[in-house]
Amino acid sequence: MAASWPKSLDTIYGGAELIARRVSELTDGKFQIRTFAAGEIVPALQVLDAVQAGTVEMGHTASYYYYGKDPAFTLGSCLSFGMNTRQSYSWWHFGGGAEAMAPLFKEYGSIALLAGSTGCQMGGWFRKEIKSVADLKGLKFRIGGMAGLVLAKLDVVPQMIGGPDIYPALEKGTIDGAEWVGPYDDEKLGFNKVAKYYYYPGWWEGGPMLLALVNEKKWNELPKTYQAALVAACGEASAWMPAKYDAQNPPALRRLVASGTQLRPFPKPVMEACEKAAFQLYDELNAKSAHWKRIYPEWKKFRDEQFLWFRVAESTYDNYAFYSKLGAGK
């Protein structure tokens, strides 16, 4: 299994390791998967190619890396101003997501299993403050997936760079800013040492799904019990990874701020301009990808219904918290 992540990241790469470990345990050691970090067999952004070619039997990756092949691959991970982790999981399992994406992956000789999520992400690291839309013009910014096309509409120069290569590019000034995941991973990768301003929210990644891609021929050769073991292991990774990030990110963010990182929200005009650009792009893609035209409308319908429900649910929670404080005399 080739992963798109550096070995130093014990949560996102740790999810791939967890899958391999659980598969072995569930089969009494008879089904073994060896996990390789980004660059050990193939570069971070070529995992799908390696699975399709049979260079590796499977990979652990984010499908939005492959939007250049077909923009619909992004729907297997996350869209800008899209759904959070819970909503995305719901779409994949119960909103027809897995079934809708399957024909696209089949064209690339693979099957896809939901195998993790980073949860909500941050907006990234910048050398200068972003006070207006004008500050984005000409900015060379590392960003994953199709969100780069959204930012390009605002004259940003997007850069697709694999995780292991981001720090050197930021340090040398090859790029002006970069996003990766969130405080825990970003601290490990040392971005705070080469950029001062840390922005939120990561509107392009509210809860990106990660996938285990399996070469279709190799999948069909597996005994049914081994297929079941792999599905179960990916399911555990899907629960384990966002829970671990949620435990690790708050103290990491406190450490970053204490060390001098300047935490900033994106200004409202920047958010509004980015949202407008995102949905303009999505409409344009209907004419460019048959898979996008087939999947996106149902994804959008599901997303809008989820947003309505979450507004109700969050309001209920907020009211409960408010009245609990009143009852406690706070």
C-alpha positions as CSV (number, residue, x, y, z in Angstrom):
1,M,0.0,0.0,0.0
2,A,1.5,3.3,-1.2
3,A,0.4,6.3,0.9
4,S,0.4,9.9,-0.1
5,W,1.6,11.0,3.3
6,P,5.1,11.3,5.0
7,K,5.9,8.8,7.6
8,S,6.4,11.5,10.3
9,L,2.6,12.2,10.4
10,D,1.4,9.6,12.9
11,T,-2.3,10.3,12.3
12,I,-2.8,10.5,8.6
13,Y,-0.1,8.0,7.8
14,G,-1.0,6.2,11.0
15,G,-4.4,5.6,9.5
16,A,-2.8,3.6,6.7
17,E,-0.7,1.7,9.2
18,L,-3.8,0.9,11.3
19,I,-5.5,-0.6,8.2
20,A,-2.6,-2.9,7.6
21,R,-2.3,-3.9,11.3
22,R,-6.0,-4.7,11.7
23,V,-6.1,-6.7,8.5
24,S,-3.3,-8.9,9.8
25,E,-5.0,-9.3,13.2
26,L,-8.4,-10.1,11.7
27,T,-6.9,-12.9,9.5
28,D,-4.5,-14.4,12.1
29,G,-1.5,-12.9,10.1
30,K,-2.5,-14.6,6.8
31,F,-3.3,-11.4,4.9
32,Q,-0.4,-9.0,5.1
33,I,-0.2,-5.5,3.8
34,R,3.0,-3.5,3.8
35,T,2.6,0.3,4.0
36,F,5.0,2.7,2.2
37,A,5.2,6.4,2.8
38,A,5.1,9.0,0.0
39,G,8.1,8.8,-2.2
40,E,9.2,5.3,-1.0
41,I,7.7,3.6,-4.0
42,V,5.8,6.4,-5.9
43,P,5.5,10.2,-5.3
44,A,2.7,11.4,-3.1
45,L,0.5,12.6,-6.0
46,Q,0.8,9.4,-8.1
47,V,-0.8,6.8,-5.9
48,L,-3.8,6.3,-8.2
49,D,-1.5,5.8,-11.2
50,A,0.4,3.2,-9.3
51,V,-2.7,1.3,-8.3
52,Q,-4.1,1.5,-11.8
53,A,-0.8,0.2,-13.3
54,G,-0.5,-2.6,-10.7
55,T,2.8,-1.2,-9.4
56,V,1.2,-1.5,-6.0
57,E,-2.0,-3.5,-5.1
58,M,-3.5,-0.6,-3.2
59,G,-3.0,3.0,-2.0
60,H,-4.1,5.4,0.7
61,T,-4.7,8.8,-0.7
62,A,-7.1,11.8,-1.2
63,S,-8.9,11.5,-4.6
64,Y,-8.9,15.3,-5.1
65,Y,-5.3,15.0,-6.0
66,Y,-6.4,13.5,-9.3
67,Y,-8.9,16.2,-10.4
68,G,-6.7,16.8,-13.5
69,K,-7.7,13.4,-14.8
70,D,-11.4,14.1,-14.0
71,P,-12.8,16.9,-11.8
72,A,-15.3,14.4,-10.4
73,F,-12.5,12.7,-8.4
74,T,-12.8,15.7,-6.1
75,L,-16.2,14.6,-5.0
76,G,-14.6,11.5,-3.5
77,S,-12.7,13.7,-1.1
78,C,-14.2,17.2,-0.6
79,L,-15.3,20.3,-2.4
80,S,-14.7,23.9,-1.4
81,F,-17.7,25.1,0.7
82,G,-18.8,21.5,0.8
83,M,-19.6,19.1,3.6
84,N,-17.9,18.4,6.9
85,T,-16.7,14.9,7.9
86,R,-20.0,13.6,9.3
87,Q,-21.9,14.9,6.3
88,S,-19.4,13.5,3.8
89,Y,-19.5,10.1,5.5
90,S,-23.3,10.2,5.4
91,W,-23.3,10.9,1.7
92,W,-20.7,8.2,1.0
93,H,-22.5,5.5,2.9
94,F,-26.2,6.5,2.7
95,G,-26.5,9.2,0.1
96,G,-25.4,7.1,-2.8
97,G,-21.9,8.5,-2.8
98,A,-20.0,5.3,-3.0
99,E,-22.2,3.9,-5.8
100,A,-22.0,7.2,-7.7
101,M,-18.2,7.3,-7.6
102,A,-17.7,3.6,-8.4
103,P,-17.9,3.9,-12.2
104,L,-15.2,6.6,-12.2
105,F,-12.8,4.6,-10.2
106,K,-13.6,1.5,-12.3
107,E,-12.4,3.4,-15.4
108,Y,-9.0,3.7,-13.6
109,G,-8.9,0.0,-12.7
110,S,-9.6,0.4,-9.0
111,I,-12.3,0.2,-6.3
112,A,-12.5,2.8,-3.5
113,L,-13.1,2.2,0.2
114,L,-13.7,5.1,2.7
115,A,-10.6,5.0,4.9
116,G,-10.3,8.1,7.0
117,S,-10.8,11.9,7.3
118,T,-8.7,14.7,8.7
119,G,-11.7,16.5,10.0
120,C,-12.0,20.2,9.6
121,Q,-8.8,21.9,8.3
122,M,-7.1,25.3,8.7
123,G,-6.8,27.9,6.1
124,G,-3.0,27.8,5.8
125,W,0.2,29.7,6.5
126,F,1.0,33.0,4.9
127,R,4.1,35.2,4.9
128,K,1.9,38.3,4.9
129,E,-1.5,39.3,6.2
130,I,-4.6,38.7,4.0
131,K,-6.7,41.8,4.6
132,S,-8.6,41.9,1.3
133,V,-9.2,40.0,-1.9
134,A,-6.6,42.2,-3.5
135,D,-3.9,40.6,-1.2
136,L,-4.5,37.3,-3.0
137,K,-3.5,38.6,-6.4
138,G,-0.3,36.9,-7.6
139,L,0.1,34.9,-4.4
140,K,1.9,31.5,-5.0
141,F,0.0,29.2,-2.7
142,R,0.3,25.5,-2.1
143,I,-3.1,23.9,-2.0
144,G,-4.5,20.4,-2.5
145,G,-7.0,19.5,-5.1
146,M,-9.5,21.5,-7.2
147,A,-9.6,24.4,-4.7
148,G,-6.7,25.7,-6.6
149,L,-9.0,26.4,-9.5
150,V,-11.3,28.4,-7.2
151,L,-8.4,30.5,-6.0
152,A,-7.1,30.9,-9.5
153,K,-10.3,32.8,-10.3
154,L,-9.1,35.4,-7.7
155,D,-5.6,35.6,-9.4
156,V,-3.9,33.3,-6.9
157,V,-1.2,31.1,-8.5
158,P,-2.0,27.6,-7.1
159,Q,0.8,25.1,-6.5
160,M,0.1,21.3,-6.2
161,I,2.9,20.0,-4.0
162,G,3.1,16.8,-2.0
163,G,3.3,16.9,1.8
164,P,7.0,16.1,2.1
165,D,8.0,18.9,-0.3
166,I,5.9,21.8,1.2
167,Y,8.4,23.0,3.9
168,P,11.4,23.3,1.5
169,A,9.3,25.3,-1.0
170,L,8.0,27.6,1.8
171,E,11.4,28.0,3.3
172,K,13.1,28.9,0.0
173,G,10.3,31.3,-1.0
174,T,9.3,29.3,-4.0
175,I,5.7,29.7,-2.6
176,D,4.2,32.5,-0.5
177,G,1.9,30.3,1.5
178,A,0.7,26.8,2.0
179,E,-2.1,24.8,3.6
180,W,-1.8,21.2,4.7
181,V,-4.1,19.8,7.4
182,G,-4.3,21.4,10.8
183,P,-2.3,22.5,13.9
184,Y,-1.0,19.0,14.9
185,D,0.4,18.1,11.5
186,D,1.4,21.6,10.6
187,E,3.4,21.9,13.8
188,K,5.2,18.6,13.0
189,L,6.1,19.8,9.5
190,G,7.4,23.1,11.0
191,F,5.5,25.6,8.9
192,N,5.4,28.0,11.8
193,K,9.1,28.4,11.5
194,V,8.9,29.8,7.9
195,A,5.5,31.6,7.9
196,K,4.0,33.9,10.6
197,Y,0.3,34.1,9.8
198,Y,-2.1,31.2,10.3
199,Y,-5.5,31.6,8.8
200,Y,-8.9,29.9,9.4
201,P,-11.3,28.5,8.3
202,G,-10.1,26.0,5.7
203,W,-13.2,26.6,3.5
204,W,-11.8,24.2,0.8
205,E,-11.7,21.3,3.2
206,G,-14.5,21.1,5.7
207,G,-13.9,17.3,6.2
208,P,-12.0,15.6,3.4
209,M,-12.5,11.9,3.0
210,L,-9.5,9.7,2.4
211,L,-9.7,6.6,0.4
212,A,-8.1,3.2,0.2
213,L,-7.8,2.5,-3.5
214,V,-7.5,-1.2,-4.5
215,N,-6.5,-2.5,-7.9
216,E,-9.7,-4.0,-9.1
217,K,-8.1,-7.2,-10.4
218,K,-6.3,-7.8,-7.1
219,W,-9.5,-7.0,-5.2
220,N,-11.4,-9.7,-7.1
221,E,-8.7,-12.2,-6.4
222,L,-9.1,-11.8,-2.6
223,P,-11.2,-14.3,-0.7
224,K,-14.4,-12.8,0.5
225,T,-13.2,-13.0,4.1
226,Y,-10.1,-11.0,3.3
227,Q,-12.3,-8.4,1.4
228,A,-14.4,-8.2,4.6
229,A,-11.3,-7.8,6.8
230,L,-10.1,-4.9,4.6
231,V,-13.5,-3.2,4.6
232,A,-13.7,-3.5,8.4
233,A,-10.1,-2.1,8.9
234,C,-10.9,0.9,6.6
235,G,-14.1,1.5,8.7
236,E,-12.1,1.6,11.9
237,A,-9.6,4.0,10.3
238,S,-12.5,6.2,9.3
239,A,-13.6,6.5,13.0
240,W,-10.1,6.5,14.5
241,M,-8.4,9.3,12.4
242,P,-10.8,12.3,12.9
243,A,-11.1,11.4,16.6
244,K,-7.4,11.4,17.0
245,Y,-7.1,14.7,15.1
246,D,-9.8,16.3,17.3
247,A,-7.8,15.3,20.4
248,Q,-4.4,16.5,19.1
249,N,-5.3,19.8,17.3
250,P,-6.4,22.0,20.3
251,P,-3.2,21.6,22.3
252,A,-1.1,22.0,19.1
253,L,-2.9,25.2,18.3
254,R,-2.2,26.5,21.8
255,R,1.5,25.7,21.4
256,L,1.7,27.4,18.0
257,V,0.1,30.6,19.3
258,A,2.3,30.6,22.4
259,S,5.4,30.3,20.1
260,G,4.4,33.4,18.2
261,T,2.1,32.3,15.4
262,Q,-0.4,35.0,14.5
263,L,-3.9,33.4,14.3
264,R,-6.2,35.2,11.9
265,P,-9.7,34.7,10.4
266,F,-10.1,35.2,6.7
267,P,-12.0,38.6,6.2
268,K,-15.6,38.2,5.2
269,P,-15.2,39.8,1.7
270,V,-12.5,37.2,1.0
271,M,-14.8,34.3,2.1
272,E,-17.7,35.7,0.0
273,A,-15.5,36.1,-3.1
274,C,-14.1,32.6,-2.7
275,E,-17.6,31.1,-2.3
276,K,-18.9,32.9,-5.4
277,A,-15.9,31.7,-7.4
278,A,-16.4,28.1,-6.2
279,F,-20.0,27.7,-7.3
280,Q,-19.2,29.4,-10.6
281,L,-16.5,26.8,-11.2
282,Y,-18.9,23.9,-10.3
283,D,-21.4,25.1,-12.9
284,E,-18.7,25.4,-15.6
285,L,-17.6,21.8,-14.9
286,N,-21.0,20.4,-16.0
287,A,-19.8,20.9,-19.6
288,K,-16.4,19.4,-19.1
289,S,-17.0,16.1,-17.3
290,A,-19.8,13.6,-17.8
291,H,-19.0,12.1,-14.4
292,W,-19.2,15.5,-12.8
293,K,-22.5,16.3,-14.5
294,R,-23.9,12.9,-13.3
295,I,-22.7,13.1,-9.7
296,Y,-22.6,16.8,-8.7
297,P,-26.4,17.6,-8.8
298,E,-27.2,14.8,-6.4
299,W,-24.2,15.7,-4.2
300,K,-25.4,19.3,-4.1
301,K,-28.9,18.3,-3.2
302,F,-27.6,16.1,-0.3
303,R,-25.3,18.9,0.8
304,D,-28.0,21.5,1.0
305,E,-30.3,19.1,3.0
306,Q,-27.4,18.4,5.4
307,F,-26.7,22.1,5.9
308,L,-30.3,22.7,6.8
309,W,-30.3,19.8,9.4
310,F,-27.0,20.9,10.9
311,R,-28.2,24.4,11.4
312,V,-31.2,23.0,13.3
313,A,-28.9,20.6,15.3
314,E,-26.4,23.3,16.1
315,S,-29.1,25.7,17.3
316,T,-30.5,23.0,19.6
317,Y,-27.0,22.4,21.0
318,D,-26.3,26.1,21.4
319,N,-29.6,26.6,23.3
320,Y,-28.9,23.7,25.5
321,A,-25.5,25.0,26.4
322,F,-26.9,28.5,27.1
323,Y,-29.7,27.2,29.4
324,S,-27.2,24.9,31.1
325,K,-25.1,27.9,32.0
326,L,-28.1,29.7,33.3
327,G,-29.1,26.7,35.5
328,A,-25.6,26.6,36.9
329,G,-25.6,30.3,37.7
330,K,-22.9,31.1,35.1
